[in-house]
């Protein structure tokens, strides 16, 4: 077995192990949390930008 074959096998096994540990619910929860965090950050930065431009 070549070194590249061993690396590919190790990467494949790792990815399969990680994939099996996540559920669709966990992925959707993480995506929704990231979306809400992004929106809050964007809106807050726009709000603060407008507040401090007026002064």
C-alpha positions as CSV (number, residue, x, y, z in Angstrom):
1,X,0.0,0.0,0.0
2,X,1.4,3.4,-1.0
3,X,1.6,6.4,1.4
4,X,-1.0,8.3,-0.7
5,X,-3.4,5.3,-0.5
6,X,-3.0,5.3,3.3
7,X,-3.7,9.1,3.5
8,X,-6.7,8.7,1.3
9,X,-8.0,5.9,3.5
10,X,-7.4,7.9,6.6
11,X,-9.2,11.0,5.2
12,X,-12.1,8.9,4.0
13,X,-12.5,7.2,7.3
14,X,-12.3,10.5,9.2
15,X,-14.9,12.1,6.9
16,X,-17.3,9.1,7.3
17,X,-16.9,9.2,11.0
18,X,-17.7,12.9,11.2
19,X,-20.6,12.6,8.8
20,X,-22.2,9.8,10.9
21,X,-22.0,12.0,14.0
22,X,-24.1,14.8,12.6
23,X,-27.9,14.7,12.2
24,X,-29.9,16.8,9.8
25,X,-31.4,18.6,12.8
26,X,-28.0,19.6,14.1
27,X,-27.0,20.9,10.7
28,X,-30.2,22.9,10.3
29,X,-29.9,24.3,13.8
30,X,-26.3,25.4,13.1
31,X,-27.2,27.0,9.8
32,X,-30.1,28.9,11.4
33,X,-28.0,30.0,14.2
34,X,-25.3,31.3,11.8
35,X,-27.9,33.0,9.7
36,X,-29.4,34.8,12.7
37,X,-26.0,35.8,14.0
38,X,-25.0,37.2,10.6
39,X,-28.2,39.2,10.3
40,X,-27.9,40.6,13.8
41,X,-24.3,41.6,13.3
42,X,-25.1,43.2,9.9
43,X,-28.1,45.1,11.2
44,X,-26.3,46.3,14.4
45,X,-23.3,47.5,12.4
46,X,-25.6,49.5,10.0
47,X,-27.5,50.9,13.0
48,X,-24.3,52.0,14.8
49,X,-22.9,53.4,11.6
50,X,-26.0,55.6,11.2
51,X,-26.0,56.7,14.8
52,X,-22.4,57.8,14.8
53,X,-22.5,59.5,11.4
54,X,-25.1,62.0,12.7
55,X,-22.9,63.3,15.4
